[in-house]
Amino acid sequence: MSSKNDFYVDLHIHTNYSDGTFSPSEVVEYASKMKLTAISITDHDSVDGIEEALDAASKYGLEVIPGIELSSEIGDCAKNEMHILGYHIDYKSIELKEVIDVFKKARFKRAKEILEKLKKNGVDIKDKSFIDESVHKAIGRLHFAKSLIEEGYVNSISEAFQRYLAVGKPAYVPKCAISAADAIKLIRKSGGVPVMAHPYYTHYNDKAMLGSLVKAGLMGIEAWHIKHPDSAVKKFLSLADEFDLIVTGGSDCHGPYKDEPPIIGSVRVPYYVVEKLEAAKQLGRVNT
């Protein structure tokens, strides 16, 4: 007889409310097909897709953990970007929504600036509908990368970033971000569990930095990620043990694109992680 620990979850998924292609309902349907037990919707600086996912999940018996991926920075350099995941957040929190609203307006302004920079570099995007609809989504560079592909300026998302959108490239514009410590505190105030996202890309070997974030209230680290090599996973598992952090993981799925299928469920994350997050949520309420 199987237990819940024989099942798997995906705790890092984006929808079309940020830079994913699946709607929240489509995410839930696909996750059910993949026989996942639980998922978390973690859109960039947005909670707008959570309600739809929760409603859809009731039809499939799938557990949906309300989540978010907040943009933040360590220090004042754009290269020090860090994303903080928040699990079990009160997605109706007024304070959280006020910060998200600032992010949303800043992302729209940034999109206009990226558009102008692209134009100055000979790239005149014709279909701007992804910007016009941005009031409903947290618009990011991935939207531009896909548009550049669709209009024939580049052949891949990687090329779009390397030629135009990455730090130091002609159309790069830094995005609005709060400090990682403030992102952690905001998640804790909204009843959530803050977790460092895909640390392989940001200071993963800086133990002093990690220690300072733990003091600020960080409760977990994302060790299992689609782009983490085995050596990195082992490193993060060791750091999690050293700093007494919850280990989380997920596919970081942004939905299907062209011939690429969705990667929901492609990272094997055991169900006991969900139980640890639930326990941490209760602990956070006591200590916040």
N, C-alpha and C positions, 0 to 999 in steps of 0.2 A: 504494500500500500504506500503510495507516494505522499510526501508532505509538501508544504509550500516551499521548503528549501530545495526541492527538486525543480522548481520553476524559476523563470528568469524575468528580468525587468529591463526597461530602457529609461534612464532618468535624465536624458538630455536630447530633447526633440524640439524642433522649430516648426512653426506653421506659417501660413500666409499672412498672419498678423505681424510678423517681422519679415525675415528673408527666406522663409520656406515656401514650397510650392503646394503642399497639401493644406487643405482646410483642417481645422481641429477635428471635425467629424471623420474626414478621410484618414487622419492619423490614427484615430481610435479604431476604425474599421481595419486598417492594415495591421495594427498591433495585435488585434484579435486574431487575424489570419495567421500571424506569426506565433500565436499561442503564448503571448506574453501575459504575465499575471498583473503587472502594474507598469505604468508609464508616468513620466512627468512632462508637462508642457512647459518649456523654458525659453520662451521667446525673448529676444533682445529688447530690454527696456520696455516691455509691454506685458499686460495681463489680460488683454482684450479677448484672447482666444480660450481662456480657461473655462468660462461658463459653457460655451458650446461643447467643449470636450467632455465636461462632466455630464452634460445632458446626454450626449451620444453614448458615453460609457455605460450608462444605466441599462442600455439595450444588450450589452455584450457581457456584463458581469466583470468588466475590467476596472481595476482601481486606477484612478487618476490623481496624482499628487499635484496640487497647484504650485507652480514654480515660476521662476524668472531668471534671466541672465543679465545682470547689471553691468554696464560699462563703468570701468574705474581705472585709476592709474596709481602707480607707485612713484612718488616724486612728481616732477613737473615736465617730464620728457615724454613725447608721444610714443617713443619706443618702449616705454615702461608701462604699456597698456596691460591691464589685468581684468579678467572677467570674473565676477563673483556670482555663483549660482545660489538661489534661495529656494529652499524646499519647505512645503507646508506653510507658505505665507498666507496671511489674510489678504487676499487679492482685492478686497473691498476697502482696505485701509485708506483713509483720507490722506494721511501723510505720504504713504507710498504713491498714491495716485497723483499727488501734487508734484512729486519729484519726476514721475514718469511723464507728466504733462510738459515739464520743462525740457526733458529729453526729446520728446516728440517734436516740439517746436524747433529745437536746436537742430534736429536731424533734417527737418524740412529746409531750414536756412542753409545747412551744409550741402544738401542736395543741389540747391540752386547754385552754390559756389562751385561745386564739382562740375556741374553742367557748363558753367562759364569757362572754367579752366580747360575742359575738354574742347570747347569751341575754339579757344585761343590756340589750341594745339592741333587744329584741323579736323576735329571730330565733332560733327554736328548731328547729334542724336535726333532722329525724326519723331519716333514714338515716345512721347514723354508721359504717357498715361500712368506709368508706375510712380511718377512724382505727383501727378494731379490727384491720385487716390491716396496719397500718403497720410491723409488725416485718419485713415483706417489702419495704418500699419506703421511700424517703426522702420523707416527706410534706411538702407545701408549700402555699402559699396558692392555687395553681391548683386543687388538690383542693377547697378550700373554695369557690372561685369557681364551679366547675362544679356543686357541690352547691347553691349558692344559686340557680343557674339552674334546676336540676332541680326544686327545691321552690317555685319561683315567686316568689322574693324579688327577683330582678333579671332583666333580659332579656339581658344579655351579660356576658362576662368583664370587659370594660372597666368596665361599670357596677358590678360586684361590687367591683372594686378602688377605684373612685372613691368609692363609698358606704361601704365597710366595711374593706377590707383594705390599702389603701396607707398609706404613712408618714403619720402624723397623723390617720388615720381611726379610727373608734370601736373596731374590732376588730383594729387593728394590734398585732402583737407582734414585736419584733426577733428574728432568728434567731441561733443560735450561729454564730460566724464567727471565723476566725483572721486574722491580719494578711496582707495580700497578699504581703509578703516571706516570711512563714513558709509560705504556700501554695506559693509558687515553690520554696522550698528543699525542701519535702516531696516535690513532684513530681520534682525533680532527684534526690533521694535514692532515689526509687523507680525510677530509670532513665529517667524521662520527660522530655518537652520541654514546658516551661510557656509558655502563650500567653495574652495578655490577651483575654478574651471580649468581644464586642460593645461596643467602647470608645466608641461613639457615646453611650452612656448614662452613662459614668463617666469624667470627667476627660480626655476625649480630646484636649483642647487644652493640657493642662498638661505642658509639655515637661520641667520640672524633676522632676515626679513620675515621668514615664516613664523619665527618666534614672536615677532612684534605683532603680526596679524592674529596669532592665537591669543595674545594678551588683549587684542581689540575685540575678540569674541568669535574668531573663526572656529568652526566646529568640524570641518571636513575637508577632504582633498579628493579631487577626481583622478583616480589612478588609472581606471580602465576607460580608454578612449580609442576611437577608431584609428587615430594617427599616433598613438603611443607605441613605440617599439617595446619589446619585452624587457630590455634593459631599463627603460624609463619606468615601466610598471613596477619593477622590483625596487627601484629607487624610491618611488612614492609610497609603496607599501611599507618600506623601512622607515621613511619619514613619518608616516601616519602612526606607526607603532611608537616611535620616539616621542612624538608630540601628543599622543593620545587623541588622534583625529579619526573620524568616521571615514571609511574608504567608500567612495561612490563611483559610478561610471555610466556611460551611455554612448550611443552612436554619434551624437551631435548631428542627427539627420536633418537635412534641409529639403527632404522630399525628392521625388524623381525629377530628372532633368535630361531632356533629349533621350538618348539611349541608356542612360544610367538609371537603374532601378533604385527605389528607396532603400536605405540601409538600416531601417528600424529593426532592432533586435540582433544586429550583426555583432555586437559586443556582448559577451556572455556575463551578465551581472546577476548574481544570485539574489533571491528574494529577501534573504536576511538583512540586506542593506536597507530595505524599506522599513523593517522592524527597528533597526538601529536609528534611522532618521526619526521615526515616531517617538522613540524613547528620548532622543536628543531634543525634540520639539517640546516635550513635557519638561525636561531639565531646563531648557532655555527660558521657559515661562517662569520657572522658580527663580532663576538667577538674573533675569533682566530687570 
